Amino acid sequence: MAFLSLMAFGTLPTPLWPIYQVRDHFGPLQVTIAFAAMVVGAAASFGALGHLSDRLGRRRIIAPALVVAIVSAVLLAVWPELPGLIVGRVLTGVAVGLMASTATVYLADLYREAYPQRRDATVPVLVSTVANLGGLALGPLLAGALAEWLPAPLVAPYLLFAAIMAILLLLVLFVPETVDRELSGDSLPHRFTLVPGRTAMFGAAAATGFFAFALMGLFSSLGAVMVRDELGITSTFVVGLAPFTAFAASAVAQLAFGTAPERHQLVTGTGLLPIGLAVTTSALYHPALWLFLTGAAIGGAGAGLLFKAAVTQIVMAADPPSRAGVLAVFFVVAYAGMGVPSVAFSYVIRHVALAPTMTGFGAVLSLGTLAAVVVARNAATPIQEIRVKETHHVSPSDT
């Protein structure tokens, strides 16, 4: 619940960007920069601090992440100007970075201790990815509803989430720790260690995460602006439906295909993502909300499957004592995908019409995803063959 709530807080301002835009008279580039401030904070947090839970303990990182998020929420509520937005969003990113890499591993640790006889990591990976993307989906929906029907739309959502995260902080303090801090210096895990022979798998999975998050970043940063400016819809609640639809479809797709092999998830996601981008682009040429939301749903489902398969491969590629550090590096790459392409997109549309820019963006994103998935499947094939051979050579006594 703490993981889901903090991720929801990360996308909370999405339907509020048009309100800031009208009030402060800035364009899509400024909106994207304010959004990307979170990405910068997250990338710095993942890179510099994401590995610390392997040494200091999982709970000892989760709790400070919630504290930083609460401070960020209060700051965004009391300082709604652009400088305050940027500072608050950077702090949000720091909290997200601490939470995302640590919570993913923490859930796996807790599941392994609760069910020591189960060696499959499918359940904790599924829970963490759904909490991640499900939280990202709930943020815009809740903020849009609160801004539509409650006073003080730029204050109430932040204070509500500050209260929720404060309650969850108290509950997290009672969750058992899973990391032994008494290890000797020689026994401490390295910050980033891969299983020998799985470097290509890690690189391809990281690239897959980059392209999956690029689509999510576009809907998070400019989706609300597109709905208002291109489709002519001013309702804050409806504006929040675009990013909600993308992230919710991502979570639903992961639930529906949660037990499918990662190679099937990669293939399905690679097919859905360009279809979703094409439908979204057509909604810009022929403005219709239902068409835009359909494209967001299809593309979000594809991105969700790609992201889940990538996380699974990252866990397979990581040396177990260094999983948090390896996941931290993966999330640095993924969150770079959420920020860098969106900033480039917002810069290009200052000089080129939105629809042609979206066409080019979709083509680049689709081709990049296809290349990353081909490499990821080729890298995973030898491991799958080893698993099959091991299965065929199990004797009754081994069983």
C-alpha positions as CSV (number, residue, x, y, z in Angstrom):
1,M,0.0,0.0,0.0
2,A,2.9,2.4,0.7
3,F,4.4,1.6,-2.7
4,L,1.1,2.1,-4.5
5,S,0.4,5.4,-2.6
6,L,3.7,6.9,-3.2
7,M,3.6,6.0,-6.9
8,A,0.2,7.6,-7.1
9,F,1.6,10.7,-5.6
10,G,4.2,10.8,-8.3
11,T,1.5,11.3,-11.0
12,L,-0.9,13.3,-8.9
13,P,-0.2,16.6,-10.6
14,T,-0.9,15.2,-14.1
15,P,-4.5,16.5,-14.5
16,L,-3.5,19.7,-12.7
17,W,-1.0,20.8,-15.3
18,P,-3.6,22.7,-17.4
19,I,-4.7,24.6,-14.3
20,Y,-1.1,25.6,-13.6
21,Q,-0.7,26.4,-17.3
22,V,-3.6,28.8,-17.5
23,R,-2.8,30.4,-14.2
24,D,0.9,31.0,-14.8
25,H,0.7,31.4,-18.6
26,F,3.4,28.9,-19.6
27,G,3.4,26.4,-22.5
28,P,3.9,22.6,-23.0
29,L,7.7,22.9,-22.6
30,Q,7.4,24.4,-19.1
31,V,4.8,21.7,-18.2
32,T,7.2,19.0,-19.3
33,I,10.1,20.5,-17.5
34,A,8.0,20.6,-14.2
35,F,7.1,17.0,-14.9
36,A,10.7,16.0,-15.7
37,A,11.9,17.5,-12.5
38,M,10.5,14.3,-10.8
39,V,12.4,12.2,-13.3
40,V,15.7,14.0,-12.5
41,G,15.1,13.4,-8.8
42,A,14.2,9.8,-9.4
43,A,17.2,9.1,-11.6
44,A,19.6,10.7,-9.0
45,S,17.9,8.8,-6.2
46,F,18.1,5.5,-8.1
47,G,21.7,6.0,-9.1
48,A,23.1,7.3,-5.8
49,L,20.8,5.7,-3.2
50,G,18.9,2.8,-4.7
51,H,21.5,0.2,-3.7
52,L,21.6,1.2,0.0
53,S,18.8,-1.2,1.0
54,D,21.2,-4.1,0.2
55,R,23.4,-2.8,3.0
56,L,21.2,-0.8,5.4
57,G,18.0,-2.8,5.2
58,R,14.7,-2.5,3.2
59,R,12.5,-0.8,5.9
60,R,15.3,1.7,6.7
61,I,15.0,3.0,3.1
62,I,11.2,2.7,2.7
63,A,10.5,4.9,5.8
64,P,12.7,7.8,4.7
65,A,11.2,7.6,1.2
66,L,7.7,8.2,2.8
67,V,9.1,11.1,4.9
68,V,10.6,12.8,1.8
69,A,7.3,12.3,-0.1
70,I,5.3,13.9,2.8
71,V,7.6,16.9,2.8
72,S,7.2,17.2,-0.9
73,A,3.4,17.1,-0.7
74,V,3.3,19.9,1.9
75,L,5.8,21.9,-0.1
76,L,3.7,21.6,-3.3
77,A,0.6,22.6,-1.4
78,V,2.1,25.8,0.2
79,W,4.3,26.9,-2.8
80,P,2.3,26.4,-6.0
81,E,4.5,28.7,-8.2
82,L,6.8,27.2,-10.8
83,P,10.0,27.2,-8.6
84,G,8.1,25.4,-5.9
85,L,6.7,22.9,-8.4
86,I,10.2,22.1,-9.6
87,V,11.7,21.8,-6.1
88,G,8.7,19.7,-4.9
89,R,8.8,17.5,-7.9
90,V,12.5,16.8,-7.5
91,L,11.8,15.7,-3.9
92,T,9.0,13.6,-5.2
93,G,11.5,11.9,-7.6
94,V,13.9,11.2,-4.7
95,A,11.1,9.5,-2.8
96,V,10.0,7.5,-5.8
97,G,13.6,6.4,-6.5
98,L,14.1,5.2,-2.9
99,M,10.7,3.4,-2.9
100,A,10.6,1.8,-6.3
101,S,13.9,-0.1,-6.3
102,T,13.6,-1.0,-2.6
103,A,9.9,-2.0,-2.5
104,T,10.3,-4.4,-5.4
105,V,13.1,-6.3,-3.7
106,Y,11.4,-6.0,-0.2
107,L,8.3,-7.7,-1.5
108,A,10.4,-10.5,-3.0
109,D,12.2,-10.9,0.3
110,L,9.0,-11.0,2.4
111,Y,7.4,-13.4,0.0
112,R,10.4,-15.7,0.1
113,E,10.4,-15.7,3.9
114,A,6.6,-16.3,4.1
115,Y,6.7,-19.1,1.5
116,P,10.2,-20.6,1.6
117,Q,9.1,-23.7,-0.4
118,R,8.2,-21.6,-3.4
119,R,11.2,-20.7,-5.6
120,D,9.2,-18.9,-8.3
121,A,9.4,-15.1,-8.2
122,T,6.3,-14.5,-10.4
123,V,4.0,-13.5,-7.5
124,P,6.2,-10.7,-5.9
125,V,7.2,-9.4,-9.3
126,L,3.6,-9.2,-10.4
127,V,2.5,-7.5,-7.1
128,S,5.3,-4.9,-7.3
129,T,4.7,-4.1,-11.0
130,V,1.0,-3.8,-10.5
131,A,1.5,-1.6,-7.3
132,N,4.0,0.5,-9.4
133,L,1.8,1.1,-12.4
134,G,-1.5,0.8,-10.6
135,G,-0.4,3.6,-8.3
136,L,0.7,5.7,-11.3
137,A,-2.8,5.2,-12.7
138,L,-4.7,6.1,-9.5
139,G,-2.8,9.4,-9.1
140,P,-4.4,11.3,-12.1
141,L,-7.8,9.8,-11.5
142,L,-8.0,10.9,-7.8
143,A,-6.4,14.3,-8.5
144,G,-8.8,15.0,-11.4
145,A,-11.8,14.1,-9.2
146,L,-10.6,16.1,-6.2
147,A,-9.9,19.1,-8.5
148,E,-13.2,18.9,-10.2
149,W,-15.5,18.7,-7.2
150,L,-13.5,20.1,-4.2
151,P,-12.3,23.7,-3.6
152,A,-8.6,24.5,-3.7
153,P,-7.7,22.1,-6.5
154,L,-4.0,22.9,-6.2
155,V,-3.9,22.3,-2.4
156,A,-6.4,19.6,-1.4
157,P,-4.9,16.6,-3.4
158,Y,-1.4,17.2,-1.9
159,L,-2.6,17.5,1.7
160,L,-4.8,14.4,1.3
161,F,-1.9,12.3,0.1
162,A,0.4,13.7,2.8
163,A,-2.1,12.4,5.4
164,I,-2.4,9.0,3.7
165,M,1.4,8.6,3.5
166,A,1.9,9.6,7.1
167,I,-0.5,6.8,8.2
168,L,1.3,4.3,6.0
169,L,4.6,5.4,7.4
170,L,3.5,4.4,10.9
171,L,2.4,1.0,9.6
172,V,5.6,0.4,7.7
173,L,7.6,0.7,10.9
174,F,6.1,-2.6,12.0
175,V,7.0,-4.6,8.9
176,P,9.9,-7.0,9.6
177,E,13.3,-6.3,8.3
178,T,14.8,-8.8,5.8
179,V,18.4,-7.7,5.5
180,D,21.1,-8.7,8.0
181,R,23.2,-5.7,9.0
182,E,25.7,-7.8,10.9
183,L,27.5,-9.1,7.8
184,S,31.2,-8.5,7.8
185,G,32.8,-6.1,5.3
186,D,33.8,-8.9,3.0
187,S,30.3,-10.3,3.0
188,L,28.5,-7.1,2.1
189,P,26.9,-7.2,-1.4
190,H,28.5,-5.3,-4.2
191,R,26.5,-2.3,-5.5
192,F,26.0,-3.7,-9.0
193,T,26.7,-7.3,-9.9
194,L,25.2,-9.4,-12.7
195,V,25.2,-13.2,-13.1
196,P,28.0,-14.1,-15.5
197,G,26.8,-14.2,-19.1
198,R,23.7,-12.1,-18.5
199,T,25.0,-8.7,-19.4
200,A,23.2,-8.6,-22.8
201,M,20.0,-9.6,-21.0
202,F,20.3,-6.7,-18.6
203,G,21.1,-4.2,-21.4
204,A,18.2,-5.3,-23.6
205,A,15.8,-5.3,-20.6
206,A,16.9,-1.8,-19.6
207,A,16.3,-0.6,-23.2
208,T,12.8,-2.2,-23.2
209,G,12.0,-0.4,-19.9
210,F,13.2,2.9,-21.5
211,F,10.8,2.6,-24.4
212,A,7.9,1.4,-22.3
213,F,8.3,4.3,-19.9
214,A,8.7,6.8,-22.8
215,L,5.0,6.1,-23.8
216,M,4.0,6.5,-20.1
217,G,5.9,9.7,-19.8
218,L,4.2,11.2,-22.8
219,F,0.7,10.6,-21.3
220,S,1.8,11.7,-17.9
221,S,3.4,15.0,-19.0
222,L,1.4,16.1,-22.1
223,G,-1.6,13.7,-22.1
224,A,-3.8,16.2,-20.1
225,V,-2.6,19.1,-22.3
226,M,-3.5,17.2,-25.5
227,V,-7.0,16.4,-24.2
228,R,-7.6,20.1,-23.3
229,D,-5.9,21.8,-26.3
230,E,-6.6,19.3,-29.1
231,L,-9.9,17.8,-28.0
232,G,-11.3,21.0,-26.4
233,I,-12.2,19.3,-23.1
234,T,-11.8,21.4,-19.9
235,S,-13.1,19.1,-17.2
236,T,-10.3,18.3,-14.9
237,F,-11.7,14.8,-14.2
238,V,-11.9,14.0,-17.9
239,V,-8.5,15.4,-18.5
240,G,-7.1,13.0,-15.9
241,L,-8.7,10.0,-17.7
242,A,-6.0,9.9,-20.4
243,P,-3.0,9.1,-18.1
244,F,-5.3,7.0,-15.9
245,T,-6.4,4.9,-18.8
246,A,-2.8,4.2,-20.0
247,F,-1.5,3.2,-16.5
248,A,-4.7,1.3,-15.6
249,A,-4.6,-0.7,-18.8
250,S,-0.9,-1.4,-18.1
251,A,-1.8,-2.9,-14.7
252,V,-4.8,-4.9,-16.0
253,A,-2.6,-6.3,-18.8
254,Q,-0.1,-7.5,-16.2
255,L,-2.8,-9.2,-14.2
256,A,-4.2,-10.8,-17.3
257,F,-0.8,-12.1,-18.5
258,G,0.8,-12.3,-15.1
259,T,1.6,-16.1,-15.4
260,A,2.6,-16.0,-19.1
261,P,6.3,-16.5,-19.9
262,E,8.2,-13.3,-20.3
263,R,8.9,-14.1,-24.0
264,H,5.1,-14.1,-24.7
265,Q,4.7,-10.8,-22.8
266,L,7.5,-9.3,-24.8
267,V,5.9,-10.3,-28.1
268,T,2.4,-9.2,-27.1
269,G,3.7,-5.9,-25.8
270,T,5.7,-5.2,-28.9
271,G,2.6,-5.7,-31.0
272,L,0.2,-3.6,-28.8
273,L,2.5,-0.6,-28.3
274,P,2.7,0.6,-31.9
275,I,-1.1,0.0,-32.4
276,G,-1.8,2.2,-29.4
277,L,0.4,4.9,-30.7
278,A,-1.2,4.8,-34.1
279,V,-4.7,5.0,-32.6
280,T,-3.7,7.9,-30.4
281,T,-2.2,9.7,-33.4
282,S,-5.4,9.2,-35.4
283,A,-7.3,10.9,-32.6
284,L,-5.2,14.0,-33.1
285,Y,-6.1,14.1,-36.8
286,H,-9.7,13.3,-36.1
287,P,-10.4,14.6,-32.6
288,A,-12.4,12.2,-30.5
289,L,-12.0,11.5,-26.8
290,W,-13.1,7.8,-27.2
291,L,-10.4,7.3,-29.8
292,F,-7.7,9.0,-27.8
293,L,-8.6,6.9,-24.7
294,T,-8.6,3.7,-26.8
295,G,-5.1,4.5,-28.0
296,A,-4.0,5.2,-24.5
297,A,-5.4,1.9,-23.3
298,I,-3.9,-0.2,-26.1
299,G,-0.5,1.5,-25.8
300,G,-0.5,1.4,-22.0
301,A,-1.3,-2.4,-22.0
302,G,1.6,-3.0,-24.4
303,A,4.0,-0.8,-22.3
304,G,2.9,-2.6,-19.1
305,L,3.6,-6.1,-20.5
306,L,7.0,-4.9,-21.8
307,F,7.8,-3.4,-18.4
308,K,6.8,-6.5,-16.4
309,A,8.9,-8.8,-18.7
310,A,11.8,-6.4,-18.4
311,V,11.6,-6.5,-14.6
312,T,11.5,-10.3,-14.7
313,Q,14.6,-10.4,-16.8
314,I,16.4,-7.9,-14.6
315,V,15.7,-10.1,-11.6
316,M,17.1,-13.1,-13.5
317,A,20.2,-11.2,-14.6
318,A,21.0,-9.7,-11.1
319,D,23.3,-11.5,-8.6
320,P,20.8,-12.1,-5.7
321,P,22.7,-10.1,-3.0
322,S,22.8,-7.1,-5.4
323,R,19.3,-7.1,-6.7
324,A,18.4,-3.7,-5.3
325,G,21.5,-2.1,-6.8
326,V,20.8,-3.7,-10.2
327,L,17.1,-2.7,-10.1
328,A,18.2,0.8,-9.2
329,V,20.3,1.1,-12.4
330,F,17.4,-0.4,-14.4
331,F,15.0,2.3,-13.0
332,V,17.5,5.0,-13.8
333,V,17.3,4.0,-17.5
334,A,13.5,3.5,-17.4
335,Y,12.9,6.9,-15.8
336,A,15.2,8.5,-18.3
337,G,12.8,7.1,-20.9
338,M,10.0,8.7,-19.0
339,G,11.6,12.2,-19.1
340,V,14.0,12.7,-22.0
341,P,11.7,11.8,-24.9
342,S,8.9,13.9,-23.5
343,V,11.1,16.9,-23.1
344,A,12.3,16.4,-26.7
345,F,8.7,16.0,-27.9
346,S,7.6,19.2,-26.2
347,Y,10.5,21.1,-27.8
348,V,9.7,19.8,-31.3
349,I,6.0,20.7,-31.1
350,R,7.1,24.3,-30.6
351,H,8.2,24.2,-34.3
352,V,6.2,21.4,-35.8
353,A,2.5,20.6,-35.6
354,L,1.5,18.1,-32.9
355,A,0.0,15.4,-35.1
356,P,3.1,14.9,-37.4
357,T,5.4,15.0,-34.4
358,M,3.3,12.3,-32.7
359,T,3.6,10.2,-35.9
360,G,7.4,10.5,-35.9
361,F,7.5,9.8,-32.1
362,G,5.4,6.7,-32.6
363,A,7.6,5.4,-35.4
364,V,10.9,5.9,-33.4
365,L,9.4,4.4,-30.2
366,S,8.0,1.3,-32.1
367,L,11.3,0.6,-33.9
368,G,13.3,1.1,-30.8
369,T,11.1,-1.3,-28.8
370,L,11.2,-3.9,-31.5
371,A,15.1,-3.8,-31.6
372,A,15.3,-4.1,-27.8
373,V,12.9,-7.0,-27.6
374,V,14.7,-8.9,-30.3
375,V,17.9,-8.6,-28.4
376,A,16.2,-9.5,-25.1
377,R,14.6,-12.7,-26.5
378,N,17.9,-13.8,-28.0
379,A,19.7,-13.2,-24.7
380,A,17.1,-15.1,-22.8
381,T,17.0,-18.2,-25.1
382,P,20.2,-19.9,-23.7
383,I,18.8,-19.6,-20.2
384,Q,15.5,-21.1,-21.2
385,E,17.3,-24.0,-22.8
386,I,19.3,-24.6,-19.7
387,R,16.1,-24.7,-17.7
388,V,14.6,-27.3,-20.0
389,K,17.7,-29.5,-19.8
390,E,17.7,-29.3,-16.0
391,T,14.0,-30.2,-16.0
392,H,14.6,-33.2,-18.2
393,H,17.4,-34.5,-16.1
394,V,15.7,-34.4,-12.7
395,S,15.8,-37.9,-11.1
396,P,13.2,-39.3,-8.6
397,S,15.8,-38.9,-5.8
398,D,16.4,-35.3,-6.7
399,T,12.6,-34.7,-6.6
